[in-house]
């Protein structure tokens, strides 16, 4: 079995272990925000709350990448703030689907 690693470009101050408030499986993970049924353009930036580590980045990337049409997911981690998640897709992706995928990963799509 071969292990593949993806360099996410995280700085050492942003990478590392999970801390208090991390949404990666803690029972206290935040609930999903109510989001309009609008669609996201073929390339857009989302704001996501609750991400604190490289595990968080992987979880969000995996969930969003599984959506039909999503081709690229790029996360700019901001510990203690709203991380920026850029997506590129072959067409419009329903914002409710994006919110559900982010919620499934354990985080909240910011308004």
N, C-alpha and C positions, 0 to 999 in steps of 0.2 A: 504494500500500500504506500503510495507516494503522497506526501503532504505538500499542498500548495499554499503559499502565503501571499497575501496581497498587501503591499505597502500602502497604508491609508494616509501617509504624510502627517501623522499626528506628532505634535511636539511632545517632548518628555513631560512637560507640565500638564498636558491634557490627557495623556495616556495613563494607564495604570489600573489599579484595582478599583472596584466599585466602592462608592462611598455612600454616605447617608443621602437619601433622596433619589438614589439611582433607580430607574424604572426597569431594570433587567430581571424582574422576577420577584421582587420584594412584594409582600402582601399589600404594602401601602402604595403601589403603583398608581399614578393618577388616572382618573377616568377620562374618557374621550370628550373633547369639546363638541358642542353642537355646531355643525358646519352646514353651510348652505349646499344645495344640490347643484351648484354651478360646476362647470367643467374646468379643468386646468389645461392651459395651452400646451402645445407640443414641447415647449421648454419653459420651465417655471421654477421659481424658488419658493420653498415652503419654510415656515418657521416652526421648529419642534421644541417643546419644553421637556425637561427632565433627563436629558442625556448627559452622562458624566464621564464616560470612558470608551475605550476602543470596542468593548463588547457591545455597548449601546449602539455605536456606529454600525457594527456588523449586523445587529438585529434589525435595525431600521432598513439598512441596505437590502438585506435578504427579503424582508416582507414587501418592500416596494418593488423590487426587481421581479417578484413573482406575479405582479399585475400584468394583464394583457396590454401590450403596446409599450410598456416601459422598457427602454433600452439602456439608459445610463442613469445611475444614481451617484451623486457626489455629495458628501457630507462635510461641512465645516463645523467642527465641534466647538461649542462655547460653553465650557463648564460653568455652571451657576447662572446661565442665561439661556437665551433661545438659540439653538443651533440652526444653521442654515442648511437645508437639504435641497439640492438642485436636481431636478429630474429632466430627462429628455425622453420623449416618446414619439411613436410613429403617428400619433394623433392625439386628440383630446382624451384626457383621463378624468373620469368623474371624481370630483373632490370628496364625495362621500366614501368612495372606494379608497382614496388615499388616506383619509382620516381613519378608516377602519383598519387599514394595513399598519398604520403608525400605532394605533391603539393595540393591535394584536402583538406588536413588538414590545408594548409596555409603556408607551409615551403618549404625549398629547400634541395634536396639531394646534398651534397657537392661532388666535384670530387675528 
